[in-house]
């Protein structure tokens, strides 16, 4: 997965902003939901080159952001964008990085988690909920499908491709398998978030807020 994204680094920002419907609306919208308090501690899952941070640091230049991403080239680009900001960047899978307890005031993820099932997400979301302070929020902006049948069809197509190409279990293959908004909300509630709500939607993208 890291090689997939690093190979697209030169065009990544332009693609995200111009090829995804309403991206120039939902990136700043997402940033606007993050805490404005000086020194706020924010965790960014799948931070990439930090597109949402371009807007967030304008709103809160003293925020302390921990970003996790598998692609080292993406993290290098992010670091170069914000040399004077408080960034801790971790090159690893957010499924594997210890998140600790009550370390963050908020967490965010934009267009990163639509490759995984409910069963894969719930343990991650459980750890994420624990990592937030009481009352802290996870802001999730991602790609969703409108019906369970489409969700199942895409998951079946992924399994077919994996079989045909001999991809072993546990090895990541880049193929979008988004959930429905309802199933995403179920996963967040199962992880222990007390309130989950939809705050915005654009075409196939929606923003959810899950509060500990």
The 8 nearest C-alpha neighbors of each residue, nearest first, counted from 0:
[[1, 3, 2, 4, 173, 171, 172, 69],
 [0, 2, 70, 69, 3, 4, 5, 71],
 [1, 3, 5, 0, 4, 6, 70, 7],
 [4, 2, 0, 1, 6, 5, 7, 173],
 [3, 5, 7, 6, 1, 2, 8, 70],
 [4, 6, 8, 2, 7, 72, 3, 70],
 [5, 7, 4, 3, 8, 2, 9, 1],
 [8, 6, 4, 5, 11, 9, 10, 3],
 [7, 9, 11, 5, 10, 6, 4, 73],
 [10, 8, 7, 11, 6, 12, 5, 13],
 [11, 9, 8, 13, 7, 12, 14, 15],
 [10, 12, 8, 14, 13, 7, 9, 15],
 [13, 11, 15, 14, 10, 16, 50, 48],
 [12, 14, 16, 10, 11, 15, 17, 18],
 [15, 13, 18, 11, 17, 12, 16, 10],
 [16, 14, 12, 13, 19, 17, 18, 11],
 [15, 17, 22, 13, 14, 23, 18, 12],
 [16, 18, 14, 19, 15, 13, 22, 20],
 [17, 19, 14, 15, 16, 20, 13, 22],
 [20, 18, 22, 15, 17, 16, 21, 14],
 [19, 21, 22, 18, 202, 17, 201, 203],
 [22, 20, 24, 23, 201, 25, 19, 202],
 [23, 21, 16, 25, 24, 20, 19, 26],
 [22, 24, 21, 16, 26, 25, 27, 17],
 [25, 23, 21, 22, 26, 27, 28, 201],
 [24, 26, 28, 22, 27, 29, 23, 21],
 [25, 27, 51, 29, 28, 24, 22, 23],
 [28, 26, 30, 29, 54, 25, 24, 31],
 [29, 27, 25, 31, 26, 30, 24, 32],
 [30, 28, 26, 27, 31, 32, 25, 140],
 [31, 29, 55, 27, 32, 28, 33, 51],
 [30, 32, 28, 29, 33, 27, 55, 58],
 [33, 31, 30, 29, 34, 28, 138, 35],
 [32, 34, 30, 31, 35, 105, 29, 55],
 [35, 33, 36, 39, 32, 105, 104, 59],
 [34, 36, 59, 37, 33, 58, 39, 62],
 [35, 37, 39, 34, 38, 59, 62, 61],
 [38, 36, 61, 39, 62, 35, 59, 60],
 [37, 39, 62, 61, 63, 36, 40, 59],
 [40, 38, 62, 36, 37, 63, 104, 41],
 [39, 41, 63, 103, 104, 64, 62, 38],
 [42, 40, 64, 105, 106, 103, 104, 63],
 [41, 43, 106, 65, 64, 66, 107, 44],
 [42, 44, 66, 107, 46, 108, 106, 65],
 [45, 43, 108, 67, 46, 66, 107, 42],
 [46, 44, 68, 67, 47, 111, 108, 43],
 [45, 47, 43, 49, 44, 66, 68, 67],
 [48, 46, 73, 49, 45, 68, 74, 77],
 [47, 49, 77, 73, 76, 50, 74, 46],
 [50, 48, 52, 46, 47, 51, 77, 53],
 [49, 51, 52, 53, 48, 26, 12, 54],
 [52, 50, 26, 53, 49, 54, 30, 55],
 [53, 51, 55, 49, 54, 50, 56, 30],
 [52, 54, 50, 51, 55, 56, 49, 57],
 [55, 53, 52, 57, 27, 56, 51, 30],
 [54, 56, 52, 30, 58, 57, 53, 59],
 [55, 57, 60, 59, 58, 54, 52, 53],
 [56, 58, 55, 54, 59, 60, 53, 52],
 [59, 57, 55, 56, 60, 35, 54, 31],
 [58, 60, 56, 35, 61, 62, 57, 55],
 [59, 61, 56, 62, 57, 58, 84, 55],
 [62, 60, 38, 59, 37, 63, 85, 84],
 [63, 61, 38, 39, 59, 60, 64, 40],
 [64, 62, 40, 85, 38, 39, 86, 41],
 [65, 63, 41, 86, 42, 40, 62, 66],
 [64, 66, 87, 42, 88, 86, 43, 41],
 [67, 65, 43, 88, 46, 42, 89, 44],
 [68, 66, 89, 44, 45, 46, 88, 90],
 [67, 69, 45, 90, 70, 91, 46, 47],
 [68, 70, 91, 90, 1, 92, 71, 67],
 [69, 71, 1, 73, 72, 68, 5, 4],
 [72, 70, 74, 73, 90, 75, 69, 1],
 [73, 71, 75, 74, 5, 70, 76, 8],
 [72, 74, 48, 47, 76, 70, 71, 75],
 [73, 75, 77, 71, 76, 72, 78, 48],
 [74, 76, 72, 78, 77, 73, 79, 71],
 [77, 75, 79, 73, 74, 78, 48, 72],
 [78, 76, 48, 74, 80, 79, 75, 49],
 [77, 79, 75, 80, 76, 81, 82, 74],
 [78, 80, 76, 77, 81, 82, 75, 74],
 [81, 79, 77, 78, 82, 76, 48, 49],
 [80, 82, 78, 84, 83, 79, 77, 86],
 [83, 81, 79, 84, 78, 80, 85, 86],
 [84, 82, 81, 85, 86, 80, 78, 79],
 [85, 83, 81, 82, 86, 60, 61, 63],
 [84, 86, 63, 64, 62, 83, 87, 61],
 [87, 85, 64, 65, 84, 63, 88, 66],
 [86, 88, 65, 66, 64, 89, 85, 63],
 [89, 87, 66, 65, 67, 86, 90, 74],
 [88, 90, 67, 91, 66, 68, 87, 65],
 [91, 89, 69, 68, 67, 71, 70, 88],
 [90, 92, 69, 68, 89, 93, 67, 96],
 [93, 91, 94, 95, 69, 68, 96, 67],
 [92, 94, 96, 95, 67, 91, 44, 68],
 [93, 95, 92, 123, 96, 97, 91, 122],
 [94, 96, 93, 92, 97, 91, 123, 98],
 [95, 97, 93, 94, 98, 92, 91, 67],
 [98, 96, 99, 95, 93, 126, 94, 130],
 [99, 97, 130, 96, 126, 127, 100, 102],
 [98, 100, 130, 97, 102, 101, 129, 126],
 [99, 101, 130, 129, 102, 131, 98, 132],
 [102, 100, 132, 130, 131, 103, 129, 99],
 [103, 101, 130, 100, 131, 99, 132, 104],
 [104, 102, 131, 40, 105, 41, 101, 132],
 [103, 105, 135, 40, 132, 131, 41, 39],
 [106, 104, 136, 41, 135, 103, 137, 131],
 [107, 105, 42, 137, 41, 43, 138, 136],
 [106, 108, 138, 43, 137, 139, 42, 44],
 [107, 109, 44, 139, 43, 140, 45, 111],
 [108, 110, 140, 111, 141, 139, 107, 45],
 [111, 109, 141, 140, 112, 142, 108, 113],
 [112, 110, 109, 45, 113, 108, 141, 114],
 [111, 113, 114, 115, 110, 141, 108, 109],
 [114, 112, 177, 115, 176, 111, 175, 142],
 [115, 113, 176, 175, 112, 177, 174, 116],
 [116, 114, 113, 119, 112, 120, 176, 117],
 [117, 115, 119, 118, 120, 114, 178, 176],
 [116, 118, 120, 119, 186, 121, 115, 183],
 [119, 117, 116, 120, 121, 122, 186, 115],
 [120, 118, 116, 117, 121, 115, 122, 123],
 [119, 121, 117, 123, 118, 122, 124, 116],
 [120, 122, 124, 123, 186, 190, 118, 119],
 [123, 121, 125, 124, 120, 126, 119, 190],
 [124, 122, 120, 126, 125, 121, 94, 127],
 [123, 125, 127, 121, 126, 190, 122, 120],
 [126, 124, 190, 122, 128, 127, 123, 121],
 [127, 125, 129, 123, 124, 128, 130, 122],
 [126, 128, 124, 130, 129, 125, 123, 131],
 [127, 129, 125, 130, 131, 126, 124, 211],
 [128, 130, 126, 100, 127, 131, 101, 125],
 [131, 129, 100, 101, 127, 99, 128, 102],
 [132, 130, 101, 103, 135, 128, 129, 104],
 [131, 133, 101, 135, 104, 103, 134, 102],
 [134, 132, 135, 211, 131, 101, 210, 104],
 [133, 135, 211, 210, 132, 136, 131, 104],
 [136, 134, 132, 104, 105, 131, 133, 211],
 [137, 135, 210, 105, 209, 211, 138, 208],
 [136, 138, 106, 209, 107, 208, 105, 139],
 [139, 137, 107, 208, 207, 106, 136, 108],
 [140, 138, 108, 207, 206, 107, 109, 137],
 [141, 139, 206, 109, 205, 110, 108, 207],
 [142, 140, 110, 204, 109, 205, 139, 143],
 [141, 143, 204, 203, 177, 113, 110, 205],
 [144, 142, 177, 179, 178, 203, 204, 180],
 [145, 143, 179, 146, 178, 177, 150, 203],
 [144, 146, 179, 143, 147, 149, 180, 203],
 [147, 145, 148, 149, 144, 179, 150, 178],
 [146, 148, 150, 149, 151, 179, 145, 178],
 [147, 149, 151, 150, 146, 152, 153, 145],
 [150, 148, 152, 151, 147, 146, 153, 144],
 [149, 151, 147, 148, 153, 152, 178, 154],
 [152, 150, 154, 148, 149, 153, 155, 147],
 [153, 151, 149, 155, 154, 150, 148, 156],
 [154, 152, 156, 155, 150, 151, 176, 149],
 [153, 155, 151, 157, 156, 152, 176, 150],
 [156, 154, 152, 158, 153, 157, 151, 159],
 [157, 155, 153, 159, 158, 154, 152, 160],
 [156, 158, 154, 160, 155, 159, 161, 153],
 [157, 159, 161, 155, 156, 160, 162, 154],
 [160, 158, 156, 162, 157, 161, 163, 155],
 [161, 159, 163, 157, 162, 158, 164, 156],
 [160, 162, 166, 158, 164, 159, 163, 165],
 [163, 161, 165, 159, 160, 164, 158, 166],
 [162, 164, 160, 161, 165, 159, 166, 158],
 [165, 163, 161, 162, 166, 160, 159, 167],
 [164, 166, 162, 163, 161, 167, 160, 168],
 [167, 165, 161, 164, 162, 170, 168, 172],
 [166, 168, 170, 169, 165, 161, 162, 171],
 [169, 167, 170, 166, 171, 161, 165, 162],
 [168, 170, 167, 171, 166, 172, 161, 119],
 [171, 169, 168, 167, 172, 166, 0, 161],
 [170, 172, 169, 173, 0, 168, 166, 167],
 [173, 171, 174, 170, 0, 161, 166, 157],
 [174, 172, 171, 0, 175, 114, 3, 157],
 [173, 175, 172, 176, 114, 157, 153, 171],
 [174, 176, 114, 177, 113, 173, 153, 157],
 [175, 177, 114, 153, 113, 154, 174, 150],
 [178, 176, 113, 143, 175, 144, 114, 142],
 [179, 177, 143, 150, 144, 182, 183, 180],
 [178, 180, 144, 182, 143, 181, 145, 146],
 [179, 181, 183, 182, 184, 143, 178, 144],
 [182, 180, 184, 179, 183, 185, 178, 186],
 [181, 183, 185, 179, 184, 180, 178, 186],
 [184, 182, 180, 186, 185, 181, 178, 179],
 [183, 185, 187, 181, 182, 186, 180, 188],
 [186, 184, 182, 188, 183, 187, 189, 181],
 [187, 185, 189, 183, 184, 121, 188, 117],
 [188, 186, 184, 190, 189, 185, 192, 124],
 [187, 189, 192, 185, 190, 191, 186, 184],
 [190, 188, 186, 187, 191, 185, 121, 192],
 [191, 189, 125, 187, 188, 124, 121, 192],
 [192, 190, 188, 189, 193, 125, 128, 187],
 [193, 191, 211, 188, 210, 194, 209, 187],
 [192, 194, 211, 210, 191, 188, 195, 209],
 [193, 195, 210, 209, 192, 196, 211, 188],
 [196, 194, 209, 208, 184, 210, 193, 207],
 [197, 195, 208, 207, 198, 209, 194, 184],
 [196, 198, 207, 206, 199, 208, 195, 205],
 [199, 197, 206, 207, 196, 208, 200, 205],
 [200, 198, 206, 205, 197, 201, 207, 25],
 [199, 201, 205, 204, 206, 202, 198, 203],
 [200, 202, 204, 203, 205, 21, 199, 20],
 [201, 203, 204, 200, 20, 21, 205, 142],
 [204, 202, 142, 143, 201, 144, 205, 200],
 [205, 203, 142, 201, 141, 202, 200, 143],
 [206, 204, 200, 140, 199, 141, 201, 207],
 [205, 207, 140, 199, 139, 198, 197, 200],
 [208, 206, 197, 139, 196, 198, 138, 140],
 [207, 209, 138, 196, 195, 137, 139, 136],
 [208, 210, 195, 137, 136, 194, 192, 207],
 [211, 209, 136, 194, 192, 135, 193, 134],
 [210, 192, 134, 193, 135, 133, 128, 136]]
